[in-house]
C-alpha cells in the first residue's frame, strides 16, 4: 500500500476521501434520458418527476396508485416504483423538486 501511495499520491488521497453520495436511482432508461434534457423544452414530466415533489412515502404511494389507475404507467412499472419507494425511500428518486423547480432550472 505504501508503494501505491508513493507512486499514485493523488489517487490514493482521492480513494481515502469520502466521495459524493448517489442519492437517486433511475431504473428506466427513457426516464433518465428525459431527465437529462436541458431547458425542459417540450419536456413531459414523468412518474419520477411527480414522485420528486413528494415529502413522504405515503404521498409517493398515492402518486403511483393514481398514475396506475389512470393507465399512465403499467402494473409492472408501478410495482417497481413501489418496491424502490419502500426499500429506499422517497428521496431515492432524487432530491425534492420545489414548486419553482422548472422555472429556476430551465437553462
C-alpha positions, 0 to 999 in steps of 0.5 A: 500500500505504501508503494501505491501511495508513493507512486499514485499520491493523488489517487490514493488521497482521492480513494481515502476521501469520502466521495459524493453520495448517489442519492437517486436511482433511475431504473428506466432508461427513457426516464433518465434520458428525459431527465437529462434534457436541458431547458425542459423544452417540450419536456413531459414530466414523468412518474419520477418527476411527480414522485420528486415533489413528494415529502413522504412515502405515503404521498409517493404511494398515492402518486403511483396508485393514481398514475396506475389507475389512470393507465399512465404507467403499467402494473409492472412499472408501478410495482417497481416504483413501489418496491424502490419507494419502500426499500429506499425511500422517497428521496431515492428518486432524487432530491425534492423538486420545489414548486419553482423547480422548472422555472429556476432550472430551465437553462 
